[in-house]
Amino acid sequence: MDWPWTLAPQPSWLTMRPAHRGGVATEAMMNPQVPFGEDILSRISYIQTHDDGLARLNSAIVDGLNKLAARAARRANLSAADITEIVLVGNTVMHHIVLNISPIHIGTPLLPWQLTTP
């Protein structure tokens, strides 16, 4: 099954295109990470200041994506177990969080002397 997903900083949505049936099922929800920060920089800050920050953000988005997948699958008369692959699209911070990789270095500005090589 082809499942393109967009992980946006605010609304999260998906469009499901079942390969063997045709048709499209679309579902949307507010990004479940919003309680941890309105934008990606505040989410990076949350991760930096909370020991369980990355785990909580990862869990929120994975749980949200699972809910969207289940709703879209029902709409397409499928089971979520029928999903064999997905394509996730989002910014670098969102990719890091959904893969449970810390994005804290993405939000750290480089100073001019850090850009030079010896």
Secondary structure as GFF3:
##gff-version 3
##sequence-region A 1 118
A	DSSP	beta_strand	4	7	.	.	.	ID=ss1
A	DSSP	beta_strand	11	16	.	.	.	ID=ss2
A	DSSP	beta_strand	25	30	.	.	.	ID=ss3
A	DSSP	three_ten_helix	34	36	.	.	.	ID=ss4
A	DSSP	alpha_helix	40	49	.	.	.	ID=ss5
A	DSSP	alpha_helix	53	75	.	.	.	ID=ss6
A	DSSP	three_ten_helix	80	82	.	.	.	ID=ss7
A	DSSP	beta_strand	87	90	.	.	.	ID=ss8
A	DSSP	alpha_helix	92	98	.	.	.	ID=ss9
A	DSSP	three_ten_helix	112	114	.	.	.	ID=ss10
###
